[in-house]
Amino acid sequence: MSTTTVSSKGQVVIPRHLREKHRLSAGVRLEVTETEKGLVLSPIRQSRSPVGQTGWRSLRGCAKGTEALKEHLAEHRREAKR
């Protein structure tokens, strides 16, 4: 059994061996559920695309700075001028 302390800001440190075992890294969001036995922390697994972004909008920014994007934009501009 491991122990931890709640800081003045309400923060707790999850011991390293438990973070590694459950693959918890910095930035992982946890859901806090209250049960009869106490509090339960559960990682919130991120879906592949952010909430509200599906289809082509979920790809926004993935080709940033590539030649393919530059060529596509140039072609789009040429078509728009016609």
FIDREN-353263 format. One record per residue: residue in three letters; x, y, z of N, C-alpha, C in turn. Coordinates in steps of 0.02 Angstrom, whole numbers, plus 50000, padded with zeros to 5 digits. Example, Ala and Ser with C-alpha at 12.3 -4.5 7.8 and 13.67 -1.06 7.14 Angstrom:
# FIDREN-353263
ALA506604971650390506154977550390506604983550390;SER506424988850354506844994750357506455000250394;
//
This chain:
# FIDREN-353263
MET500424994150000500005000050000500445006250000;SER500255011149961500625017449957500215023049988;THR500565028150011500215033950038500455040250003;THR500055045450006500225051949978499895057250020;THR500055063450008499785069050047499445073949999;VAL498895076850021498555081949982498895088649997;SER499085092249944499415098749952498905104149968;SER499145110149984498685115649998498265117549938;LYS498495115649878498115116949816497655111149798;GLY497635105949840497205100249826497525095149780;GLN498175095749769498525091149724498795085149762;VAL498815079449728499105073349756499625070649707;VAL500125067349733500625064149691500485056649691;ILE500395053849632500305046649626501005043549624;PRO501145038749667501815035749670502035033149602;ARG502695033749589502985031949524502805024949502;HIS502865020049547502725013149525502005012249501;LEU501535016049531500835015649508500735019349443;ARG501075025149435501025028849371501295024549314;GLU501855021149326502145016849273501695010849259;LYS501445007749312501025001849304500395003449263;HIS500095009349276499475011149243499575015949185;ARG500205016849166500395020949108500105028049112;LEU500195031249169499975038049180500565042749169;SER500495047349123501025052149111500755059249121;ALA501195064149119500985071049129500445072949080;GLY499935076249103499395078549059498805073849054;VAL498865067649079498305062949076497765065549123;ARG497155065949097496595068249137496295062349175;LEU496105063649238495815058449280495105060349300;GLU494665055449298493985056449323493985054549396;VAL493665058649438493625057349510492905055249525;THR492825049149552492165046549568492145045149643;GLU491585047149674491495045849745491105039449753;THR491365034849794491025028549809490935027949884;GLU490605022649905490515021449977491185020550012;LYS491685017849977492335016550007492805022550003;GLY492635027649964493065033549957493085036049886;LEU493645039049867493725041849800494075036949754;VAL493855036849691494175032549641494415037049584;LEU495045036449565495335040149509495375035549449;SER495085037649393495105033549332495335037849274;PRO495835035449235496055039349178495505039949126;ILE495465045949096494995047049042495375045848978;ARG495185040748942495535039048880495295043648825;GLN495765046948791495605051548737495415047648675;SER494905050148640494725047148576495225049848524;ARG495225046948465495705048948414495615056248392;SER494985058648389494875065548369494555069248427;PRO494725075548435494435079448489493675079848484;VAL493345080748541492615081048542492375086548496;GLY491885085048456491595090048411491965090648344;GLN492515087248336492885087548273492905080548242;THR492525079848189492535073448154492635074848080;GLY492765069748042492865070547971493495074447955;TRP493465078347901494055081947878494285087247927;ARG493835089947968494035095048017494525092348068;SER494495085948083494955082948131495665082748104;LEU495745083548038496415083448007496745090248006;ARG496395095348028496645102248026497335102648059;GLY497805105348021498485106348048498955100548040;CYS498715094748018499155088848015499655089347957;ALA499515093347905499965093847848500325100647847;LYS500315104047902500595110747907501335110747884;GLY501485115247838502175116047816502425111147765;THR501995106747741502215101847691502125104547621;GLU502505101847575502455103747504501765102047477;ALA501475096547498500825094547473500305099847490;LEU500335102647550499865107847570499965114147528;LYS500595116047517500735121947476500475121147405;GLU500585115247377500345113947309499585114047307;HIS499265111147356498535111047359498255118147363;LEU498545122247405498315129147412498425133147348;ALA498985132147315499125135647253498615133547200;GLU498465127147196497975124747148497285127547164;HIS497115127847227496465130547248496415137947228;ARG496945141747237496945148847218496865149747143;ARG497215145447104497155145847031496435144447010;GLU496125139447041495425137747024494955143447044;ALA495095146647100494655152047123494685158147076;LYS495245159147043495335164846997494955163746932;ARG494805157546914494465156046851493745157946852;
//
